[in-house]
Amino acid sequence: MPSKIEVPEKKEEVVVKPQIIQETSPEITVKTASKPLSRPKISSGFSINSLINKEDKQEQEETVAEINENLQEHHFTETDLQAEWNLMLMQLRAKDPFVFNAIKSFKLEKVDEKTVQVLYPSESAKAEFDKISGEFFNHFKRKVNNYAIKIDYKQDVQNLKIEVLTTKKKFERFVEINPLLKDLDDLMKFDLT
């Protein structure tokens, strides 16, 4: 076989000549686009991510339903509820008088075995109650060992005003109950000022 002979290639030299750039102060122009450069993202009717998220949500709902079924639901009475509410009000009177004055007119009532209804006079008072409601209801659920209790809020428009009873008004109410007190007042001339 004939052998190949390698011939070295010639390298060409490139000479770079510096160019003289004339400095002038040209005006700088900024080009702006009249339309967005990118198109908005349009989702198709089917998305793998949404399908995965939907399956996760269904699993979470099933888990929450199982947890709610397994919650302890021991019986509690209206007396238990009122005792804890009054205890909390007494503690709050010493700790935070502002919140105490805002929520002292609230009424808590046991509607059924799983529901406690909170009657509140105004939205501003309810805002103050929201600050301490989590602590109170968590304590109450732990105390009565019933973790399935739900809270139902309802505005009590009848109890919006707190009437200050004078001795005369008290006496008039007692007269409505027992009319013989009026005769006693006429006879004894009580000083109800």
Residue frames as qw, qx, qy, qz and C-alpha x, y, z in Angstrom:
[[0.000, 0.886, 0.464, 0.000, 0.00, 0.00, 0.00],
 [0.391, 0.523, -0.057, 0.755, 1.22, 3.36, -0.77],
 [0.389, -0.465, -0.490, 0.626, 1.89, 5.54, 2.21],
 [0.060, 0.914, 0.332, 0.226, 0.32, 8.88, 2.65],
 [0.480, 0.092, -0.178, 0.854, 2.49, 11.85, 2.95],
 [0.178, -0.851, -0.446, 0.215, 1.37, 14.60, 5.18],
 [0.373, 0.439, 0.075, 0.814, 1.99, 18.10, 4.05],
 [0.204, -0.473, -0.485, 0.707, 1.92, 20.83, 6.68],
 [0.168, 0.823, 0.485, 0.242, -0.68, 23.46, 5.99],
 [0.306, 0.272, -0.091, 0.908, 0.26, 27.06, 5.73],
 [0.201, -0.701, -0.566, 0.385, -1.09, 29.28, 8.41],
 [0.206, 0.661, 0.223, 0.686, -2.19, 32.66, 7.39],
 [0.302, -0.281, -0.445, 0.795, -1.51, 35.49, 9.69],
 [0.034, -0.811, -0.487, -0.321, -4.28, 37.92, 10.30],
 [0.316, 0.003, -0.247, 0.916, -3.27, 41.41, 11.22],
 [0.124, -0.808, -0.575, 0.030, -5.83, 43.47, 13.08],
 [0.266, 0.319, -0.010, 0.910, -5.57, 47.15, 12.54],
 [0.094, -0.514, -0.600, 0.605, -6.97, 49.36, 15.25],
 [0.105, 0.655, 0.485, 0.570, -9.72, 51.63, 14.08],
 [0.094, -0.025, -0.309, 0.946, -10.09, 55.10, 15.38],
 [0.116, -0.659, -0.739, -0.085, -13.56, 55.65, 16.77],
 [0.034, 0.373, -0.006, 0.927, -14.78, 59.14, 16.78],
 [0.146, -0.435, -0.753, 0.471, -16.57, 60.05, 19.96],
 [0.194, -0.317, -0.239, -0.897, -19.70, 61.99, 19.41],
 [0.224, 0.129, 0.720, -0.644, -22.64, 62.40, 21.68],
 [0.287, -0.216, -0.693, -0.625, -25.46, 60.83, 19.77],
 [0.565, -0.241, 0.214, -0.760, -28.96, 60.99, 21.27],
 [0.068, -0.037, 0.989, -0.130, -29.95, 57.80, 22.98],
 [0.617, -0.063, -0.242, -0.746, -33.26, 56.45, 21.80],
 [0.296, -0.057, 0.901, -0.312, -35.19, 53.83, 23.69],
 [0.431, -0.060, -0.650, -0.623, -37.50, 51.66, 21.71],
 [0.435, -0.002, 0.680, -0.591, -40.73, 50.57, 23.37],
 [0.015, -0.174, -0.928, -0.330, -43.09, 47.89, 22.24],
 [0.444, -0.136, -0.088, -0.881, -46.69, 48.71, 21.54],
 [0.875, -0.184, -0.274, -0.354, -47.81, 45.16, 22.30],
 [0.690, -0.552, 0.462, -0.074, -46.62, 42.71, 24.93],
 [0.241, 0.579, -0.748, -0.217, -43.61, 40.72, 23.80],
 [0.007, 0.037, -0.997, 0.069, -44.96, 37.50, 25.26],
 [0.514, -0.308, -0.515, -0.612, -48.39, 36.01, 24.97],
 [0.546, -0.384, 0.447, -0.595, -50.53, 35.38, 28.03],
 [0.011, -0.148, 0.988, -0.033, -50.50, 31.82, 29.23],
 [0.714, -0.028, -0.154, -0.682, -53.68, 30.05, 28.15],
 [0.358, -0.207, 0.888, -0.200, -54.50, 26.88, 29.97],
 [0.389, -0.009, -0.769, -0.508, -56.05, 24.05, 28.08],
 [0.742, -0.338, -0.146, -0.560, -59.13, 22.20, 29.24],
 [0.954, -0.229, -0.175, 0.079, -57.02, 19.35, 30.56],
 [0.105, 0.783, -0.514, 0.335, -54.05, 19.84, 32.82],
 [0.736, -0.012, -0.641, 0.216, -52.01, 17.15, 34.51],
 [0.170, 0.175, -0.533, 0.810, -51.21, 19.44, 37.44],
 [0.517, -0.208, 0.098, -0.824, -54.89, 20.20, 38.07],
 [0.846, -0.087, -0.460, -0.256, -55.68, 16.48, 37.93],
 [0.577, 0.064, -0.648, 0.493, -52.95, 15.72, 40.50],
 [0.073, -0.184, 0.388, -0.900, -54.10, 18.59, 42.76],
 [0.682, -0.202, -0.175, -0.681, -57.72, 17.42, 42.51],
 [0.809, -0.085, -0.581, 0.038, -56.72, 13.92, 43.63],
 [0.349, 0.115, -0.575, 0.731, -54.77, 15.43, 46.56],
 [0.346, -0.221, 0.165, -0.897, -57.81, 17.49, 47.61],
 [0.805, -0.183, -0.367, -0.428, -60.06, 14.43, 47.51],
 [0.696, -0.018, -0.626, 0.351, -57.59, 12.52, 49.69],
 [0.099, 0.165, -0.441, 0.876, -57.43, 15.45, 52.14],
 [0.567, -0.238, -0.056, -0.787, -61.25, 15.65, 52.33],
 [0.838, -0.145, -0.511, -0.129, -61.45, 11.92, 53.03],
 [0.514, 0.063, -0.594, 0.616, -58.80, 12.30, 55.75],
 [0.171, -0.211, 0.266, -0.925, -60.68, 15.24, 57.33],
 [0.735, -0.226, -0.265, -0.583, -63.93, 13.25, 57.24],
 [0.781, -0.088, -0.592, 0.175, -62.21, 10.30, 58.96],
 [0.277, 0.129, -0.505, 0.807, -60.71, 12.62, 61.60],
 [0.406, -0.244, 0.074, -0.878, -64.12, 14.22, 62.26],
 [0.818, -0.201, -0.426, -0.329, -65.69, 10.79, 62.66],
 [0.729, -0.053, -0.562, 0.387, -63.03, 9.80, 65.19],
 [0.012, -0.466, 0.308, -0.829, -63.40, 12.91, 67.37],
 [0.205, -0.274, -0.836, 0.428, -64.53, 12.37, 70.92],
 [0.284, -0.438, -0.300, -0.798, -68.06, 13.59, 71.54],
 [0.266, -0.283, -0.796, 0.463, -68.76, 13.45, 75.25],
 [0.174, -0.791, -0.535, -0.241, -71.90, 15.06, 76.63],
 [0.249, -0.024, -0.321, 0.914, -71.75, 18.55, 78.11],
 [0.063, -0.734, -0.661, 0.139, -74.48, 20.65, 79.68],
 [0.098, 0.853, 0.169, 0.484, -75.52, 24.28, 79.47],
 [0.575, -0.816, 0.038, 0.039, -74.22, 24.64, 83.04],
 [0.785, -0.172, 0.231, 0.548, -70.74, 23.49, 81.96],
 [0.431, 0.555, 0.283, 0.653, -70.74, 26.06, 79.19],
 [0.187, -0.904, -0.130, -0.363, -71.93, 28.92, 81.41],
 [0.721, -0.650, 0.066, 0.231, -69.48, 28.03, 84.20],
 [0.707, -0.002, 0.256, 0.660, -66.49, 28.11, 81.82],
 [0.231, 0.711, 0.278, 0.604, -67.75, 31.32, 80.18],
 [0.386, -0.902, -0.076, -0.178, -68.10, 33.08, 83.55],
 [0.779, -0.444, 0.152, 0.416, -64.67, 31.83, 84.65],
 [0.586, 0.291, 0.281, 0.703, -63.14, 33.18, 81.45],
 [0.006, -0.851, -0.220, -0.477, -64.88, 36.54, 81.96],
 [0.591, -0.802, 0.005, 0.086, -63.52, 36.80, 85.51],
 [0.742, -0.207, 0.248, 0.587, -59.98, 36.08, 84.30],
 [0.408, 0.526, 0.341, 0.664, -60.39, 38.54, 81.44],
 [0.227, -0.937, -0.214, -0.157, -61.62, 41.29, 83.77],
 [0.587, -0.719, 0.185, 0.324, -58.26, 41.27, 85.53],
 [0.668, -0.077, 0.454, 0.584, -56.08, 40.59, 82.49],
 [0.174, 0.134, 0.451, 0.865, -57.63, 42.78, 79.75],
 [0.176, 0.495, 0.556, -0.644, -60.43, 45.14, 80.86],
 [0.297, 0.397, -0.303, -0.814, -60.95, 46.56, 77.35],
 [0.344, 0.028, -0.858, -0.381, -61.78, 43.16, 75.81],
 [0.059, -0.300, -0.870, 0.388, -63.83, 42.27, 78.91],
 [0.248, 0.469, 0.289, -0.797, -66.04, 45.36, 78.49],
 [0.365, 0.305, -0.522, -0.708, -66.50, 44.58, 74.80],
 [0.474, 0.011, -0.832, -0.288, -67.62, 40.97, 75.28],
 [0.112, 0.006, 0.791, -0.601, -69.32, 40.89, 78.68],
 [0.589, 0.249, 0.221, -0.736, -72.76, 41.17, 77.04],
 [0.435, 0.241, -0.778, -0.384, -72.22, 38.09, 74.85],
 [0.779, -0.140, 0.402, -0.459, -74.50, 35.13, 75.44],
 [0.209, 0.305, -0.905, -0.210, -73.41, 31.55, 74.83],
 [0.778, 0.000, 0.291, -0.557, -76.14, 28.94, 74.43],
 [0.265, -0.148, 0.937, 0.175, -76.00, 25.22, 73.81],
 [0.593, 0.226, -0.259, -0.728, -78.19, 24.52, 70.77],
 [0.969, 0.000, -0.152, -0.196, -77.58, 20.79, 70.51],
 [0.889, -0.369, 0.154, 0.224, -74.90, 18.24, 71.38],
 [0.721, 0.107, 0.231, 0.644, -72.46, 19.59, 68.77],
 [0.222, 0.632, 0.232, 0.705, -73.39, 23.27, 68.42],
 [0.307, -0.561, -0.382, 0.667, -72.80, 26.30, 70.62],
 [0.224, 0.785, 0.365, 0.447, -74.50, 29.52, 69.54],
 [0.387, -0.282, -0.201, 0.854, -72.77, 32.82, 70.33],
 [0.086, 0.876, 0.442, 0.175, -75.10, 35.83, 70.43],
 [0.469, -0.166, -0.050, 0.866, -73.15, 39.08, 70.00],
 [0.101, 0.795, 0.386, -0.457, -74.43, 42.68, 70.09],
 [0.331, 0.890, -0.128, -0.287, -72.24, 44.30, 67.41],
 [0.852, 0.455, -0.137, 0.220, -69.57, 43.59, 64.80],
 [0.160, 0.750, -0.467, 0.440, -66.94, 45.58, 66.70],
 [0.639, -0.476, 0.492, -0.351, -67.57, 43.51, 69.82],
 [0.980, 0.148, 0.130, -0.028, -67.33, 40.33, 67.72],
 [0.574, 0.679, -0.344, 0.303, -63.93, 41.49, 66.43],
 [0.205, -0.647, 0.587, -0.442, -62.71, 41.70, 70.03],
 [0.864, -0.180, 0.370, -0.291, -64.22, 38.30, 70.81],
 [0.880, 0.443, -0.169, 0.035, -62.39, 36.75, 67.84],
 [0.188, 0.721, -0.582, 0.326, -59.11, 37.58, 69.58],
 [0.294, -0.369, 0.772, -0.426, -59.86, 35.28, 72.51],
 [0.857, 0.070, 0.037, -0.510, -62.44, 32.86, 71.05],
 [0.737, 0.351, -0.577, 0.003, -59.89, 30.30, 69.85],
 [0.142, 0.333, -0.763, 0.535, -58.29, 30.07, 73.28],
 [0.542, -0.116, 0.438, -0.708, -61.67, 29.83, 75.04],
 [0.884, 0.164, -0.091, -0.428, -63.20, 27.17, 72.77],
 [0.612, 0.368, -0.685, 0.143, -60.03, 25.06, 72.72],
 [0.068, -0.266, 0.738, -0.617, -60.00, 25.12, 76.52],
 [0.680, 0.004, 0.284, -0.676, -63.72, 24.30, 76.68],
 [0.841, 0.265, -0.388, -0.270, -63.44, 21.39, 74.20],
 [0.435, 0.325, -0.770, 0.335, -60.57, 19.95, 76.20],
 [0.276, -0.216, 0.596, -0.722, -62.43, 20.45, 79.49],
 [0.763, 0.101, 0.290, -0.569, -65.63, 18.65, 78.38],
 [0.383, -0.207, 0.861, 0.262, -63.73, 16.20, 76.14],
 [0.570, 0.618, 0.536, -0.074, -65.89, 17.00, 73.12],
 [0.296, -0.388, 0.409, 0.771, -63.85, 17.99, 70.07],
 [0.210, 0.397, 0.743, 0.496, -66.76, 17.98, 67.59],
 [0.003, 0.756, 0.437, -0.488, -68.28, 21.22, 68.91],
 [0.337, 0.441, 0.386, 0.737, -69.13, 23.76, 66.22],
 [0.104, -0.467, -0.321, 0.817, -69.62, 27.45, 66.90],
 [0.179, 0.646, 0.599, 0.439, -72.53, 29.36, 65.33],
 [0.168, -0.207, -0.187, 0.945, -72.39, 33.18, 65.49],
 [0.002, -0.694, -0.640, -0.331, -75.60, 35.21, 65.48],
 [0.090, 0.250, -0.158, 0.951, -76.07, 38.93, 66.01],
 [0.213, -0.577, -0.743, 0.263, -78.43, 39.71, 68.90],
 [0.074, 0.462, 0.182, 0.865, -80.13, 42.99, 67.99],
 [0.519, -0.719, -0.385, -0.254, -82.47, 42.90, 71.02],
 [0.718, -0.571, -0.140, 0.373, -79.55, 43.03, 73.45],
 [0.518, 0.549, 0.020, 0.655, -77.85, 45.93, 71.69],
 [0.139, -0.693, 0.198, -0.679, -78.58, 48.40, 74.49],
 [0.490, -0.198, -0.733, 0.429, -77.72, 47.65, 78.08],
 [0.306, -0.758, -0.244, -0.523, -80.32, 49.37, 80.24],
 [0.217, 0.193, -0.622, 0.727, -79.21, 50.88, 83.51],
 [0.466, -0.594, -0.625, -0.198, -81.80, 50.10, 86.14],
 [0.083, -0.446, 0.370, -0.811, -82.45, 52.70, 88.77],
 [0.061, 0.099, 0.868, -0.482, -84.14, 51.81, 92.03],
 [0.501, 0.322, 0.215, -0.774, -87.38, 53.33, 90.76],
 [0.608, 0.327, -0.543, -0.478, -87.32, 51.20, 87.57],
 [0.238, 0.110, -0.951, 0.162, -86.56, 48.11, 89.61],
 [0.262, 0.195, 0.670, -0.667, -89.50, 48.84, 91.88],
 [0.586, 0.354, -0.098, -0.722, -91.80, 49.37, 88.85],
 [0.510, 0.243, -0.786, -0.252, -90.78, 45.98, 87.47],
 [0.076, -0.044, -0.915, 0.394, -91.51, 44.34, 90.83],
 [0.427, 0.269, 0.356, -0.786, -94.91, 46.09, 90.85],
 [0.601, 0.286, -0.485, -0.568, -95.65, 44.49, 87.47],
 [0.406, 0.081, -0.908, 0.057, -94.94, 41.10, 89.04],
 [0.300, -0.447, -0.771, 0.342, -96.73, 41.78, 92.31],
 [0.047, -0.653, -0.278, -0.703, -99.30, 44.64, 92.28],
 [0.590, -0.720, -0.359, 0.073, -99.59, 44.58, 96.08],
 [0.598, -0.155, -0.096, 0.781, -96.24, 46.36, 96.26],
 [0.058, 0.490, 0.235, 0.837, -97.90, 49.48, 94.87],
 [0.537, -0.723, -0.320, -0.295, -100.29, 49.50, 97.83],
 [0.754, -0.421, -0.198, 0.463, -97.33, 49.04, 100.17],
 [0.419, 0.178, 0.071, 0.888, -95.58, 52.02, 98.53],
 [0.210, -0.653, -0.283, -0.671, -98.68, 54.17, 98.97],
 [0.696, -0.659, -0.282, -0.045, -98.85, 53.17, 102.62],
 [0.756, -0.413, -0.034, 0.507, -95.14, 53.43, 103.49],
 [0.228, 0.971, -0.055, -0.054, -94.12, 56.23, 101.09],
 [0.840, -0.145, 0.217, 0.477, -90.80, 54.68, 99.99],
 [0.044, 0.867, -0.260, -0.423, -88.05, 57.03, 98.82],
 [0.842, 0.216, 0.428, 0.248, -87.14, 55.65, 95.37],
 [0.287, 0.943, -0.126, -0.112, -85.01, 58.50, 94.12]]
